[in-house]
Amino acid sequence: MAGHAQKPCPQDSMRIALLIFADFPEGSGPPRRMHMLGKGLAQLGHGVHVIVPQRFRAGPLYQEFDGLHVHWGTLTTASTWNRLSNRLAARRAAFRLVRRFAHEGLDWLILSNPSLDGVPFLFTARRRGARVIATYDDLRARPQQPTLEDRVRLLWLESADKLIPRLTQMNLAISSFLERRVRSIAPRTQTLLFPPIVDLNLFRTQPEKAAAFRAKWQLGDNTVISYLGTYWHVDGVGNLLKAASQLVQAGEKFKLVISGAAHQGLDCDDVPRLVNKLKLHAVVIQTGWLPTDEVVAGMCAADILVVPKLNDISNVAGVPTKLAEYMAVGRAVVTSRVGDIPLYLTDHEDALLCAPSSPEALAEGLQQLIRDVPLRLKLAANAHLTASKYFDFRTVAARIESAMVQPSGK
């Protein structure tokens, strides 16, 4: 990798490394946010390297795309990635990369949602004069009935959350809740809100893809309500299915598309079982997990997109990336009024906000949009404007860049 030629950058540009301990670039919300942040910083003229310990799909260990220099430490598979030997080999490979970049001259190292694994990387970068940012995307997932292994893992993660914010030069938090928590741990360290961000050129209205998706899944000209994401119980997919049952009983005509899957290691709603129990086979289409391109097509094919979050502390602490993506494609959105969501959205202006954890409130909001097409169109148009204002990756990256170059960020 030492032989890779680097593209020249402006003299005042920074050299930045993003360290991501997750699947990249096809991962969940946190790595997608880091992807967009890195892309935004690269478009501002900075040299951005992305370091990922493990690559889960066949391919080279180095690639360039979206202006990013992406380095994977090792290749692995879904069945082998968690073996101790594989994880240690991956950490060693990633550590060598960080050490090399720090030796060559690194301005910033950005750690995504770090555990204690991140501490050696942090100190290696700092010893060579680099500054460090840590990002915080959510509370650590706590199973309802944690095993001994779960308890050890949580202790490991929560110990990192108490230590690492004190060792950085800047912290980024996805929500006001986490921002306050991080500030209470490291009151002298600059902490900024880092909301979910989206590429408005990728997540946009695409009529041809929408038509192809509707044809593939035989949606016809029905009013289509869609949810795309994981089945973790706090995401509220079970409540969405209960709301759909109420709509069927009320005589409403619609199709409900559920695109996603259960998340390994989390307590998830059993969607197929609930569809059977509620007798929803005639209205529910289960697509399974979709690649990004088909996710965008699925969003564009919908008339109404749903974020049915429960009233849970994890939802107070986080802001869903899919909300930013939903808004960007310009569709009417029904979402729970929880956490920071009302900070960005206004009820009946750019979305319908309903009480969390209530299938009845969700059904009422969905029924209103099924029947009121002008309201649906109004919300769809305003949703895109809201995404442009708050969630555009270029705007967010520019704000973070400004903090990085200020004396307080040194």
C-alpha positions in Angstrom: 0.0 0.0 0.0 3.0 2.3 0.4 3.1 2.6 -3.3 -0.3 4.1 -3.8 0.0 7.6 -5.3 -2.0 10.2 -3.4 -3.8 12.9 -5.2 -2.4 16.4 -4.5 -4.4 18.6 -2.2 -4.5 22.3 -1.6 -1.7 23.6 0.6 -4.0 24.5 3.5 -5.7 21.0 3.4 -5.7 18.6 6.3 -4.7 15.0 6.2 -7.5 13.0 8.0 -8.0 9.4 8.8 -11.4 7.8 9.7 -11.2 4.6 11.7 -14.4 2.5 11.4 -14.8 -0.7 13.4 -17.8 -1.9 11.3 -18.7 -3.1 7.8 -17.9 -0.4 5.3 -19.3 1.0 3.0 -22.4 -1.3 3.2 -22.8 -1.0 6.9 -25.5 0.3 9.3 -26.2 4.0 10.2 -22.9 4.9 11.9 -20.5 3.8 9.1 -22.8 5.4 6.6 -22.5 8.7 8.5 -18.7 8.4 8.5 -18.8 7.7 4.8 -20.8 10.9 4.2 -18.6 12.9 6.6 -15.4 11.7 4.9 -16.9 12.3 1.4 -17.8 15.9 2.5 -14.4 16.6 3.9 -12.8 15.2 0.7 -15.0 17.5 -1.4 -13.7 20.4 0.7 -10.2 19.6 -0.5 -8.8 17.5 2.4 -7.0 14.2 2.0 -9.2 11.6 3.7 -8.2 8.0 4.4 -10.7 5.5 5.7 -9.3 2.6 7.8 -11.5 -0.5 8.3 -10.0 -3.5 10.2 -12.1 -6.1 8.4 -13.6 -6.4 4.9 -16.6 -8.6 4.8 -16.9 -9.0 1.0 -14.4 -10.2 -1.6 -12.3 -7.4 -3.1 -9.0 -5.6 -2.8 -7.7 -4.2 0.5 -7.3 -0.7 -1.1 -9.8 1.2 -3.2 -10.6 4.8 -4.1 -14.1 6.1 -4.3 -16.1 9.2 -3.5 -12.8 11.0 -3.1 -11.8 8.6 -0.2 -8.7 6.4 0.1 -10.2 3.3 1.7 -7.9 0.7 3.4 -9.1 -2.6 4.8 -6.8 -4.4 7.2 -7.9 -8.0 6.4 -10.5 -10.0 4.5 -13.0 -12.0 6.4 -16.5 -13.6 6.2 -19.7 -13.4 8.1 -18.9 -16.8 9.7 -15.2 -16.0 10.7 -15.0 -12.3 11.5 -15.7 -12.7 15.2 -13.0 -15.3 15.8 -10.4 -14.0 18.2 -7.6 -14.7 15.9 -9.3 -12.9 13.0 -10.1 -9.9 15.2 -6.6 -9.6 16.5 -5.1 -9.9 13.0 -7.5 -7.2 11.8 -6.6 -4.9 14.7 -2.9 -5.3 14.1 -3.3 -4.5 10.4 -5.4 -1.4 11.2 -2.9 -0.3 13.8 -0.1 -0.5 11.3 -2.0 1.7 9.0 -2.7 4.3 11.6 0.9 4.3 12.8 2.1 4.7 9.2 -0.2 7.6 8.5 0.7 9.3 11.8 4.4 8.9 11.0 3.9 10.4 7.5 2.0 13.3 9.0 -1.7 13.2 10.1 -3.7 16.2 11.2 -6.8 14.4 12.6 -7.8 10.8 13.5 -11.6 10.4 13.7 -12.8 7.3 15.7 -16.3 6.1 15.0 -18.2 5.0 18.1 -15.0 3.7 19.7 -14.6 1.0 22.3 -11.5 0.5 24.4 -10.0 -1.0 21.2 -9.6 2.6 20.0 -7.3 3.7 22.8 -4.0 2.4 21.3 -4.9 4.0 18.0 -5.7 7.3 19.8 -2.4 7.4 21.6 -0.4 6.4 18.5 -1.9 9.3 16.6 -1.5 11.8 19.4 2.2 10.8 20.0 2.9 11.9 16.4 1.1 15.2 16.8 -2.3 14.3 15.4 -5.5 15.5 17.0 -8.4 13.1 17.7 -12.2 13.2 17.3 -14.6 10.6 18.7 -18.1 10.2 17.4 -21.1 8.9 19.4 -24.1 7.5 17.6 -26.2 5.8 20.1 -26.4 4.2 23.5 -24.7 0.8 23.8 -27.3 -1.9 23.0 -28.3 -3.7 26.2 -30.2 -7.0 25.6 -33.3 -7.6 27.8 -31.7 -10.7 29.3 -27.9 -10.1 29.0 -25.6 -13.1 29.2 -22.3 -13.0 31.0 -20.7 -12.3 27.6 -23.1 -9.4 27.1 -22.2 -8.0 30.5 -18.5 -8.1 29.8 -19.0 -6.5 26.4 -21.1 -3.7 27.9 -18.5 -3.1 30.6 -15.9 -2.8 27.9 -17.9 -0.4 25.8 -19.2 1.7 28.7 -15.6 2.0 30.1 -14.5 3.4 26.8 -17.4 6.0 26.9 -16.1 7.2 30.2 -12.5 7.4 29.2 -12.1 8.3 25.5 -14.1 11.7 25.5 -11.5 13.0 28.0 -8.6 12.1 25.7 -9.8 13.7 22.5 -9.6 17.2 21.1 -13.2 17.1 19.9 -16.3 14.9 20.3 -19.3 14.6 18.0 -22.7 13.4 19.2 -25.7 12.5 17.1 -28.3 13.8 19.7 -28.8 16.5 22.3 -29.0 13.6 24.9 -25.6 12.2 24.0 -24.1 15.7 23.6 -25.1 16.5 27.2 -23.7 13.1 28.4 -20.4 13.6 26.6 -20.1 17.2 27.9 -20.7 15.9 31.5 -17.8 13.5 31.0 -15.4 15.9 29.3 -16.7 19.4 30.0 -13.5 21.1 28.7 -13.5 19.3 25.3 -15.4 20.8 22.4 -18.5 18.8 21.6 -20.8 19.3 18.6 -24.0 17.9 17.3 -23.4 15.6 14.4 -26.8 14.7 13.0 -27.7 11.9 10.5 -26.4 13.0 7.1 -27.4 12.0 3.6 -26.2 12.4 0.0 -29.1 14.2 -1.7 -27.8 13.2 -5.1 -28.2 9.5 -4.2 -31.4 9.7 -2.0 -33.6 11.6 -4.4 -36.9 11.1 -6.3 -36.3 8.6 -9.1 -39.5 7.8 -10.9 -38.1 5.1 -13.2 -36.6 3.2 -10.2 -39.9 3.6 -8.3 -41.9 2.2 -11.2 -39.5 -0.8 -11.5 -39.7 -1.5 -7.8 -43.5 -1.4 -7.9 -43.6 -3.7 -10.9 -41.1 -6.2 -9.3 -43.1 -6.5 -6.0 -46.5 -6.2 -7.8 -47.7 -3.1 -5.9 -49.9 -1.8 -8.7 -51.5 1.5 -8.1 -52.1 0.9 -4.4 -51.2 3.5 -1.8 -47.9 2.1 -0.6 -46.7 2.5 3.0 -43.0 1.4 3.5 -40.6 0.7 6.3 -36.9 0.0 5.5 -34.5 -1.0 8.3 -33.8 -3.5 11.1 -36.4 -5.3 13.2 -34.9 -4.3 16.6 -37.9 -4.1 18.9 -37.3 -0.5 19.8 -37.6 0.4 16.1 -41.3 -0.4 16.4 -42.0 -2.6 13.4 -44.3 -4.7 15.6 -46.4 -1.6 16.3 -46.4 -0.7 12.6 -47.9 -4.2 11.9 -50.5 -3.7 14.6 -51.4 -0.3 13.1 -51.7 -2.0 9.7 -54.1 -4.4 11.2 -56.3 -1.6 12.5 -56.2 0.0 9.0 -57.4 -3.2 7.4 -60.2 -3.5 9.9 -61.2 0.1 9.1 -61.5 -0.8 5.4 -58.5 1.1 4.1 -56.9 0.0 0.9 -53.1 -0.1 0.9 -49.9 -2.2 0.6 -47.3 -2.3 3.4 -43.7 -3.0 2.3 -41.3 -4.2 5.0 -37.7 -4.2 3.8 -35.1 -5.3 6.3 -34.1 -8.1 8.6 -33.5 -9.1 12.2 -30.3 -7.7 13.7 -28.0 -10.4 15.1 -27.4 -9.9 18.8 -30.4 -7.7 19.4 -34.0 -8.4 20.6 -36.0 -8.1 17.4 -39.6 -8.3 16.4 -40.5 -11.5 14.6 -42.1 -10.0 11.5 -43.1 -13.2 9.7 -44.8 -14.5 12.9 -46.7 -11.2 13.5 -47.8 -11.1 9.8 -49.3 -14.6 10.3 -50.8 -13.8 13.7 -52.4 -10.5 12.5 -53.5 -12.1 9.2 -51.8 -9.5 7.1 -50.7 -11.6 4.1 -52.9 -9.8 1.7 -51.3 -6.4 2.4 -47.8 -7.0 3.7 -44.9 -7.5 1.3 -41.6 -8.7 2.9 -38.6 -8.0 0.6 -35.8 -9.1 3.0 -32.6 -7.0 3.2 -31.9 -4.9 0.1 -28.7 -3.4 -1.2 -28.5 0.4 -1.1 -29.6 1.0 -4.7 -32.8 -1.0 -4.2 -33.4 0.7 -0.8 -33.5 4.0 -2.7 -35.9 2.5 -5.2 -38.1 1.2 -2.4 -38.2 4.6 -0.8 -39.1 6.3 -4.1 -41.8 3.7 -4.7 -43.6 4.5 -1.5 -46.3 7.1 -0.9 -45.8 7.1 2.8 -42.6 6.2 4.7 -42.7 5.3 8.4 -40.3 5.7 11.4 -42.4 3.9 14.1 -39.9 4.3 17.0 -40.9 3.3 20.5 -40.6 5.5 23.6 -37.2 4.0 24.6 -34.0 5.6 25.9 -32.1 4.3 22.9 -34.4 6.3 20.7 -34.0 9.4 22.9 -30.2 9.0 22.5 -30.2 8.4 18.8 -31.6 10.0 15.6 -32.3 7.4 12.8 -30.2 7.8 9.6 -33.2 6.4 7.7 -35.2 9.5 8.7 -32.7 11.8 6.9 -32.9 9.4 3.9 -36.7 9.3 3.9 -36.9 13.1 3.9 -34.3 13.4 1.1 -36.3 11.3 -1.3 -39.3 13.6 -0.9 -42.0 11.4 0.4 -44.6 11.9 3.1 -43.2 10.7 6.4 -45.0 9.5 9.6 -42.6 9.4 12.5 -42.7 9.0 16.3 -42.3 12.2 18.3 -39.3 11.0 20.3 -35.8 12.3 21.1 -34.4 14.9 18.7 -36.8 14.3 15.9 -39.0 17.3 16.8 -35.8 19.4 16.8 -35.7 19.0 13.0 -39.3 18.3 12.0 -42.6 20.2 12.4 -45.9 18.4 12.7 -48.2 18.7 9.6 -45.5 20.9 7.8 -42.8 18.4 6.7 -44.0 15.2 8.5 -46.7 13.8 10.7 -45.5 13.3 14.3 -47.3 10.9 16.4 -47.1 9.6 20.0 -44.4 6.9 20.3 -45.3 3.3 21.4 -48.9 3.8 20.3 -50.2 1.6 17.4 -53.5 3.6 17.6 -51.7 7.0 17.1 -49.6 5.5 14.2 -52.8 4.1 12.6 -54.5 7.5 12.9 -51.6 9.3 11.2 -51.3 6.7 8.4 -55.1 6.8 7.8 -55.0 10.6 7.5 -52.3 10.4 4.8 -54.0 7.5 2.9 -57.2 9.7 2.7 -55.6 13.2 2.3 -53.6 13.2 -0.9 -53.0 17.1 -0.9 -51.5 16.8 2.6 -49.4 13.9 1.5 -48.0 16.0 -1.4 -47.3 19.0 0.8 -45.4 16.9 3.4 -43.4 15.2 0.6 -42.3 18.6 -0.9 -41.4 20.1 2.5 -39.6 16.9 3.6 -36.9 17.4 0.9 -36.4 21.0 1.9 -35.9 19.9 5.5 -33.4 17.3 4.4 -31.5 20.0 2.4 -31.5 22.3 5.4 -30.3 19.9 8.2 -29.0 16.7 6.8 -27.0 17.5 3.6 -23.6 15.9 4.0 -21.9 18.9 2.5 -23.4 21.4 4.9 -22.6 19.2 7.9 -19.1 18.4 6.8 -18.4 22.2 6.3 -19.6 22.9 9.8 -17.4 20.2 11.3 -14.4 21.3 9.2 -14.8 24.9 10.5 -14.5 23.6 14.1 -11.5 21.5 13.1 -9.5 24.5 11.9 -10.4 26.8 14.8 -7.9 27.2 17.6 -10.4 25.6 20.1 -10.2 22.4 18.1 -6.4 22.1 18.5 
